[in-house]
Amino acid sequence: MPGQPSLGVDFGTSHTVAVTVTRSGPNPLLFDGSPLLPSAVYADRAGALLVGTDALHAAGRDPARCEPHPKRRVDDGSVLLGEQEVTVTALFTAVLRRVSDEYRRVTGGGGEVVLTHPATWGETRRSLLTAAAEDAGLGEVRLLPEPVAAAAYFATRPGDPLPVGHRLMVVDVGGGTVDVSVVRRVDTGFEVLAVGGRDDIGGTDLDALVAEWLRGHPAASGDWSWLDSDTAAARRSRRQWYEEARNAKVRLSRHSSTELFLPTLEREVLLTRAELERLAHPTVTAIADLAETVAASAGTGDEPVVYLVGGGSRMPLVGTLLHRRFGIAPVTLEQPELVVAQGAATAPRVRGTGADEIATASVMAHAPVAAPTPTEVIRGEDGAEVPPAPDRPPATEPAPEPAEEPTLAAPAEPVAAEPLPDDTTPTPDRPRRIPGPLRVVALVVAVLVVATIVASRTGWFGLGDEAQGGHDTLEADPVLEGPAVFTGHEGTVIDLDTVAVDGRPTLVTAGEDGGVCLWDVATGDSLDRIDAHDSSVTALAVGTTADDVPIAVTGDGDGVVRVWDLTEREQIFEYTGHASGIRALALMRAGTSTFVVSGDESFQGLRGWRLDTGEQVLPFTDAPDMSIELESVIIGDKSAVVAADSGVNLVWSQNFIGDSVPRELRVSGHLATALAAGEIDGGPVVAVSMGAGEPVSLWNLTTGERLGEYGEADSRTAALAIVEWNGRALLAVGGAGGIVRVFDVDTGDVVDEFDVQPDGETDEIPAIAFTAVGDDLAVCSATLDRIDVRPVTT
């Protein structure tokens, strides 16, 4: 009936969200003051079922009586809570009854109820959900796949409508499932092009990975036998242990590092975002794979804008990997957990027989993601399973296969949906950023021209003017006596570069331990360490000021940029104008002034500021969507900054200081994975890698001409460096597997090749740099927690 409220319910693995729509608009129902109702169910000794925070509180005393994730037990028929056997239908009913009671209390009930489900769920699972909803007092409900509900929210919301004919993709990362949909806006609403999902990965799996990492950390060594105890103190310790792991994952979505406290061992352990991302990489890669498959099954057409929803989407790595796959930064909301429920509450009914169940035929087969397998169920405060103590052997039995094996197919015909009534349209949260339609993946190379710009980045290559044909010479004719390995960082080396300090070739390295280390390349001596940041250094630029002072610029995950005088080993400037972590840095010069250009993880343009005054001379607010790499080139009084991005083949420039000249480089491929700039034959060049499937390409910045392609198209390049040495132009390429190859730019031949990784390691190389040591040329490569220095045979 017109005027009646409607209800959308997102029954989630970890939390359940319900949004009601009345004449005043959409509003989430609150449970104990929060829109997130824990989906946990606890069976007390009298047989009553407690739900939400009540269940979690009771589980602290007796975790065996709690099922934290009923949704993951959908195929089990019944579960044992303590000594009581409870059907899965009863678990679902208990959660939905809490929603039904609150809905009636707030609105009086009535109206349409839409209940969402994962895209992978077939008829059997959906029937169980429908029966539970009826038993809970919700009456006859309409079912809608979760990704379709999320897409409906974005496709039909007012104030920021998707243009007719354009497409969008929604990636919903929940506690236990991941769902993806692609829809297209039409005059009458939207049509579903493809839907897919996985019910074997989600945010709770990442919690378990952190807990597994924590118990195996060297700082956590000790007596873990207390995990086997059934005392009240042991149960509290297990709960605190798992809560520490889960909360650490949440904190690392905002900070670059965090400390976890082990209450029983009375110790603290540092976990960095980089470490978390290494743990989570296989799981998040599976999410990106799913999104890519769904996008392909949606067919050709304009590329969709990508939206991230669900609590699991808060992890920065999710957005980063999707950005790399699709070439544009996904849009996020302040409250991504509410999108599915609000989309369900306001979604128009999809026309066509069985159209609301379209996901049944459009999900895909998948391979399981490897993860630790606990031998015994130990539950934390939210009831989630905790990995076993380290002294227990892992289980050898594989995880059970899902009851319903999904298949891949796209809908035979798009299904149109009716438009929303004007009086029920929601007022959405404003996205932090609205990109244009996702474009065919390519590269945007941005050139900022200072004065009359042509380029080479002497400071970044650390070769000094001698190697570039300039005037300065190194003292005492240093000699490189063969391959060397430098160690000193406590954790992964993030970036490196070389510069002359006090007349000596000096290697500058930055690590996830927050330190900047200086090394004498010729002797291998550790010269000094600067404690640059409290958390991991995320970006590094090295060079000289206009008055030839060697400096290093560092950035961290909290958005702080610091400049260091490498001669005096002291900080000379700090910039805190960024709202998110620093992703890339570059130096440039104009006349007697030195400037720093920086980009952060928000991908909302670049910032530039004058080093001597701290004056912000720009931001580049109309910069490309993403500047994942920055490089600078300096030749005499001419300098430029080059930024690698993705998009339609576009080069932009800014009137930073003096006139600027744009240059378009038509580079195609996936999102750029590495960038380098330098000088060849007196002119500026840039090398770029577009990831696996594309070789490294070299471009003349003045003419826009492609000079050549280097390397194998099926290998991933993570680091590049360019140098002109004794009249010969060389390109160093560092790829996955720890292999560095040095190419002759003119002939394309490999003139030297070496494996810089420790035995048995195959991690990619995050940074490489050339350096001159007397009459020798060397390549410095970052590899795990060490630096490999090799003379180049030319």
C-alpha positions, 0 to 999 in steps of 0.5 A: 500500500502507498505510504507503508514503510519498506524494509531491506535486510542484509543478513551478513556473515558477521553482522546484519543490517536493516534499513527501513524507508518511510516518508521521511526517507531511509534510516537504519534500524539500531540494535543496542545503539548501532546499525550493525547487529552481530549475527552471532547466536548463543544457546543458553542452558534453558534453551533460549537463543540470544542474538547480537551483543547479548550472544557475544557477551554470553560467549565469553563465559562459554564459547562452545554455545555460540555460533558466530557466523550462522550464514556459513553453516547454511549447508550443515542442517544443524549445529551443536551449541553446547549440548543443544542441537539447533537447526540452521533454520532456527539460527537464521530465524533468531537473527531475523526475529530480532530485526522483525521485532525492531522493525515493528517497534519503530514503524509498526510493520507492514509494507514490503520486506526485501531480504538479500542473499549471496550471489552464489546461493541456489534454490535450496539455500534461498528456500531456507532463508525464506522459511526463516524469515516467515518464522521470524514474523517478517511474512512473505519476503522478496529475495534479492542477490546482494550485489544486485541490491548494492548496484540498485543503490548506486544506479538509482540514487538521486543527486548523483545519478549514473547517466543513462547508458553507463555501467557500474560495478559493485564489489561487496566484500563482506565478513564471509562472502564476496559478491560482484555485479555489473549493471547498466542505467536505462531510462526505466531504471537499470539492467543487470548484465552480470553477477558473481560471488564467492562464499569461501572468502571474506573479512573473517578469513583475514582476521584468522590470517592475522591471528595465525601470524600473531601466534607465530611471531618471534616476539610471541614465543612462549608457553601457548599451552594455555590455549588448550585449557578450558578455564575461564581465564583461558577462554578470556585470553583466547577471546582477547587474542582474537579480538586483538587480531581483528582490531589490528586489521581494522586499525591498519585500514587507517594507519601504517602500523599498529601494536598488538598486545598479548595479555597472557605473555605481557608483550606487544608485537608490531604489525605493519600494513605492509605485513598485513598486505602480504598476508592478505594478498592471496585473498584480495587477489582472489577478490580482484580475479572475481571482479575481473571475471564478472566484468568480462562476462558482462560483455563489451561496452563502456567500462564501469565505474567501480564501487566498493561496499561491505566492511571488508572493503575498508582494507586499502589493499582491496582498492589498490588491487582493483585499481591496478586491474581496472585502471581507476580508483574505486569509489568508497563511502563513509558507511559501506556496510549500509549500502546493500540493505539500503539498496534492498529497501529502495530497489525497484522490483526487477521485471521478468520471470525469475528475474530477482533470482538472476544471480543463480545462473551468473556466478562462477566456479572458483579455486579455493584460497589457501589459508591456515586450517585449524584443527580445533574450533577456538572462538573469540569474543565475536565467536569467530574461529581462532587458529590453534596454538603453535605447538599443535600440528595442522590438520591434513584434511582439506576444507569441505567443498561447497554444497552447491558448485557455482557455474559461469554464465551471464544472463541471456538478456539484461533485465530492466528494473522499474524506476524508484518512486520519488517519495522513497528515494534514499539520500545517499552518503556522499562518496569521497570521490566520483571518478568518470567511467572506467576507461580502457586500461592505458597509461597517462604520463604527466609532464610538468615542465619548469622553465623550458622543460627537457629533462634528466634526473641526475639526483635520483640516479646518484650518478652526479654530473660526471656520469651525465657529462657534467663537471663534478668529479668524485674524490679518491677514485673509489672502486667497487670490488665486486657484488655486495649485500648490505643489511641493516633494516629491520623489515622490508626495504621499501625504496632506494636511490643514490646520490653523492654525499661528501664526494662519495657515491652514497646509497640511500635506503628506506624501510618499513622500520621507519628508518633511512640508511646511508651506505658507502657503495664502494666500501659497503660501510654503513654510514648512518641511520636516520629514524625518519618516521615512527611507522613504515616509510612509504615513499622516497625521493633523493637528489640535490637542492639548487645549491647542491645540498644532497637531500632525501624526501620521505613519506609515511602512511599517515600523510607526513612528508619530511625532508632531510639534509644528508650531509648534516643528517638532520630534518630541514622541513616537514609537510603535513598537508595530506589527508592519507598515506604518501604514495609517491614523491619527486624533486624538481628545481626552478632557478634557485628554488627547489620544489617537492611534488607528492601524491597520496593514496586518495588519488585526488591530485598531486601537491607541490610546495617550495622547500625553502619557504614551505609555500604550497604552490599548487595542488594539481587538482585536475591531475589524473585519477591516480599517480602511482609513480612519480619521477623527476628529470633535471638537465641544467636549469631545466626540470620536470616531473613525470607521473604514471597513471592509467586512462585514455592516452593523455598527458597533462601539464601545469603552469607550475613555474613558467610555461609548460608544454604538454606531451601525449604518450600513447602507451597502452596496457594495464595499470603502470607498475614501474616508471623511470626517467632520465637523459639520453643524447641530451634529451629527456626520456621515460621508461614505463612498465604496464604490468604482465602482458606488456614489455617495458617501453621507452619514450622520448618526452620531447617528441613523444616518440616510442624509442623501443620495447624491452623485456618479456611481455609475460613477466611483471616489472616492478622497478626500472632505472635509466643511465647513460654510461660511457656513451651507451644508454642502459635500462635496468629492469627488475621483475618478479622472481628476483631477476635484474636485466640490463638492456642496451637501449639502442640494440635491445640486447641484454648486456648483463643479468643476475639473480639478486634474491636470497636462495629460494626467494622469488619476491619481486624487486621494489626498487633499483638504481644505477650508481657510478663508483669510480670507473665502474657502474653498479646496480643497487636492488632492494630485496626483502630486508637487504640491498644487493649491489652488483657491478654491471658488465658492459 
